[in-house]
Amino acid sequence: MGALDGRVAVVTGAGRGIGREHALLFAREGASVVVNDLGGANDGSGSDAGPAQQVADEITAAGGKAVANTGNVADWAGAESLVRQAVDEFGRLDVVVNNAGILRDAFIAGLDESQWDSVIAVHLKGHAAVLHHAAAYWKARSKAGEQVAGSVINTASASGTTLPNAGQANYGAAKAGIAALTLVAAEELERYGVRVNAIAPIARTRLTLATPGMGAFFAAEVPEGEFDPFAPEHISPIVAYLATEKCSVTGKVFAVQGGAIQELAGWNVAKTHETDGPWLIDDIATKLGG
């Protein structure tokens, strides 16, 4: 028996990299998978039906169940169509893995509007759009008296949580937003039987290889037979676990790399400064030590 037998999952950005590994593992564990990928370049330009179809074909050739979807998750109607396809093809939807993403790195002073908008759209809006339509589906099922056991796994990043990266204001802001979205959604959707978590993965992908200052780090060769901590397939097991019907974890963000899983915590109060009366600027300067 597979850990995901009978589950129906949508995996976005599943044509390559980490998303591909998610889709393949889900299928091996018994899930029916809608493999979504627009097939664009690293910066989101262009489209290609090939990657999504190739992964779907690989799954079916191995005896699994999968269909391809090449819709744009940053489009509200495209996200709705993706959720509908899962229900139409497999009769239900149990799991959403939001993974699709692009990079258009630039330092803030030189960042143009299109670079900001496109990254926010694919990452943050793309997560929110698919989540919205899946949540509406699960809410309707719950209101109809059905027992829902839904799961959403979002994809944040160290760039938006623990390791801000110069040149990635757009990407980091989107990923930080995804972490916050995860916590809010977990609070809202629990009443309908839906759990929401996020991962912040570190792995070798075409995006990390293209990140200035990081590409050489991820490209380092690992001797044959040794454990490769940056191989993307090492990210997928926790995603599969969080997608299982019996998992009870919700409202968490996990940093994942190779053999390490770390539970992250959000903003915490590090220090408090107080006054008995109105603040004076000089008093604030003294308190803050600036």
C-alpha positions in Angstrom: 0.0 0.0 0.0 1.3 3.4 -1.0 1.3 6.3 1.5 -0.9 8.3 -0.9 -3.2 5.5 -2.3 -6.5 7.0 -3.5 -5.3 10.6 -3.1 -5.7 13.1 -6.0 -3.0 15.8 -6.2 -2.2 18.9 -8.2 1.5 19.7 -8.4 2.4 23.0 -10.0 5.7 23.6 -11.7 6.0 19.9 -12.0 7.7 19.6 -15.3 11.2 20.0 -14.0 13.3 20.1 -10.8 11.8 19.7 -7.4 8.2 19.8 -8.8 9.0 16.8 -11.1 10.4 14.9 -8.1 7.2 15.6 -6.2 5.0 14.4 -9.0 7.0 11.2 -9.5 7.1 10.3 -5.8 3.4 11.0 -5.4 2.6 8.7 -8.2 4.9 6.0 -6.9 3.0 6.3 -3.5 -0.3 5.7 -5.3 -1.6 9.2 -5.9 -3.3 10.4 -9.1 -1.4 13.5 -10.2 -2.3 16.5 -12.3 1.2 17.6 -13.6 1.0 21.4 -14.1 3.8 23.3 -15.9 3.6 26.2 -18.2 7.0 25.2 -19.6 8.5 28.7 -19.6 12.1 29.8 -19.2 13.7 30.7 -15.9 12.4 34.2 -16.2 8.8 33.0 -17.0 9.0 33.9 -20.7 7.6 31.5 -23.3 5.8 28.3 -22.9 6.3 24.6 -23.8 3.8 21.8 -23.3 6.6 19.3 -23.4 7.8 19.2 -19.7 4.4 18.6 -18.2 3.5 16.0 -20.7 6.8 14.2 -20.4 6.4 13.8 -16.7 2.7 12.7 -17.1 3.9 10.1 -19.7 6.7 8.9 -17.4 4.2 8.3 -14.6 1.7 6.5 -16.8 4.4 4.4 -18.4 5.4 3.2 -14.9 1.7 2.2 -14.2 0.7 5.3 -12.4 -2.1 7.8 -13.1 -1.4 11.3 -14.3 -2.5 14.0 -16.7 -0.7 17.1 -17.9 -1.8 20.7 -17.5 0.0 23.6 -19.1 -2.1 26.4 -17.6 -0.7 29.6 -16.1 -1.2 29.5 -12.3 -0.8 33.3 -12.1 -4.1 33.6 -14.0 -7.1 33.3 -11.8 -9.1 31.4 -14.5 -6.1 29.2 -15.2 -5.9 28.2 -11.6 -9.7 27.4 -11.5 -9.3 25.3 -14.6 -6.5 23.4 -13.0 -8.6 22.5 -9.9 -11.5 21.6 -12.2 -9.3 19.3 -14.3 -8.3 17.3 -11.2 -12.0 16.8 -10.2 -13.1 16.0 -13.8 -10.3 13.6 -14.5 -10.1 11.8 -11.1 -13.3 12.6 -9.4 -12.0 14.6 -6.5 -9.1 16.7 -5.2 -7.2 16.0 -2.0 -3.8 17.7 -2.3 -2.4 20.9 -3.7 1.4 21.3 -4.0 2.2 24.9 -5.0 5.7 24.8 -6.4 5.7 26.9 -9.6 8.2 29.7 -9.7 10.5 31.9 -11.8 13.4 34.2 -11.2 14.0 37.8 -12.5 16.8 38.9 -10.1 17.9 42.5 -10.0 19.1 44.9 -7.3 16.4 47.3 -6.1 17.8 50.4 -7.7 17.7 48.8 -11.1 14.6 46.7 -10.7 11.9 47.5 -13.3 8.2 47.1 -12.8 7.9 44.0 -15.0 10.6 42.2 -13.0 8.7 42.9 -9.8 5.2 42.2 -11.2 6.1 38.9 -12.9 7.8 37.3 -9.9 5.1 38.4 -7.5 2.5 37.1 -10.0 3.9 33.6 -10.5 4.9 33.0 -6.9 2.6 34.8 -4.6 -0.5 35.2 -6.8 0.1 31.8 -8.3 0.0 30.2 -4.9 -3.0 32.3 -3.8 -5.0 31.6 -7.0 -4.7 27.8 -6.8 -5.2 27.8 -3.1 -8.4 30.0 -3.5 -10.0 27.6 -6.0 -9.0 24.5 -4.1 -10.3 26.0 -0.8 -13.7 26.9 -2.4 -14.0 23.3 -3.6 -13.2 21.9 -0.2 -15.5 24.3 1.6 -18.4 23.3 -0.7 -17.7 19.6 0.0 -17.5 20.2 3.7 -20.7 22.3 3.7 -22.4 19.4 1.8 -21.6 17.1 4.8 -18.6 15.3 3.3 -15.6 14.4 5.3 -12.7 16.4 3.9 -9.0 15.5 4.4 -7.4 18.1 2.2 -3.7 19.1 2.3 -1.9 22.1 0.8 1.9 22.3 0.7 3.3 25.7 -0.4 6.8 26.5 -1.4 8.5 29.3 0.4 12.3 30.0 0.4 15.2 30.8 2.7 15.4 34.0 0.6 12.1 35.1 2.2 12.5 33.6 5.7 16.0 33.0 7.1 18.5 34.1 4.5 17.6 37.3 2.6 19.6 37.4 -0.6 20.7 40.6 -2.2 19.3 40.9 -5.7 16.1 39.1 -4.9 13.8 41.7 -3.4 11.0 40.5 -5.7 11.6 36.8 -5.0 12.2 37.2 -1.3 9.1 39.4 -0.8 7.0 36.8 -2.7 8.4 33.9 -0.7 7.9 35.8 2.6 4.3 36.4 1.5 3.8 32.7 0.8 5.0 31.9 4.3 2.5 34.3 5.8 -0.2 33.1 3.4 0.4 29.6 4.6 -0.2 30.5 8.3 -3.4 32.4 7.5 -4.7 29.7 5.3 -4.0 27.1 8.0 -6.1 29.1 10.4 -9.0 29.6 7.9 -9.2 26.1 6.4 -8.9 23.9 9.4 -12.7 24.1 9.9 -13.2 22.5 6.5 -10.8 19.6 7.2 -7.8 21.1 5.3 -4.3 21.4 6.5 -1.8 24.0 5.1 2.0 23.8 5.4 5.0 25.2 3.6 8.5 24.1 2.8 11.6 26.3 2.1 13.7 23.9 0.1 17.4 24.1 -0.8 18.3 21.9 -3.8 20.0 21.9 -7.1 17.6 23.2 -9.8 17.8 25.3 -12.9 16.7 28.3 -10.8 19.3 27.8 -8.1 22.0 27.1 -10.7 21.1 30.4 -12.3 21.2 32.4 -9.1 24.3 34.8 -9.0 26.8 33.7 -6.4 25.0 30.4 -5.8 25.3 28.5 -9.1 28.9 27.3 -8.5 28.0 26.2 -5.0 25.1 24.0 -6.2 27.0 22.7 -9.2 29.8 21.2 -7.2 30.2 17.5 -8.1 29.5 14.8 -5.5 31.6 11.7 -5.7 29.8 8.7 -7.1 28.1 6.7 -4.5 28.1 9.5 -1.9 24.9 11.1 -0.6 24.1 14.3 -2.6 22.6 16.8 -0.1 21.4 19.1 -3.0 19.6 16.5 -5.1 16.0 17.7 -5.6 14.5 14.2 -4.9 15.5 14.6 -1.2 12.9 17.4 -0.8 9.9 15.4 -1.8 9.5 12.9 1.0 8.4 15.5 3.6 5.9 16.9 1.0 4.5 13.4 0.5 4.2 13.0 4.2 2.4 16.3 4.6 0.0 15.2 1.9 -1.0 11.9 3.5 -4.5 11.6 4.8 -3.5 10.7 8.4 -1.0 13.5 8.8 -2.2 16.1 11.4 0.5 18.7 11.0 -0.7 22.2 9.9 0.4 25.8 10.0 4.1 24.9 9.8 7.0 26.1 7.6 9.9 23.7 7.2 13.3 24.4 5.8 14.4 21.2 3.9 17.8 20.3 2.6 19.1 16.8 1.9 19.0 14.9 5.2 17.9 17.9 7.3 14.4 19.2 8.2 14.1 22.3 10.3 10.8 23.8 11.7 10.9 27.5 11.2 9.3 30.2 13.5 8.2 33.6 12.3 8.9 37.1 13.6 9.5 37.0 17.4 9.9 39.9 19.8 13.7 40.1 20.4 13.7 43.2 22.6 11.1 45.6 24.1 11.7 49.3 24.9 9.2 51.1 27.0 8.5 54.6 28.3 6.2 55.9 31.0 5.1 58.9 28.8 5.2 60.1 25.2 8.3 59.1 23.3 11.0 61.7 22.6 13.3 61.3 19.6 16.4 61.5 21.8 15.0 58.9 24.2 14.4 56.5 21.3 17.9 57.1 20.0 19.3 56.2 23.5 17.0 53.1 23.8 17.9 51.8 20.3 21.5 52.6 20.6 21.7 54.1 17.1 
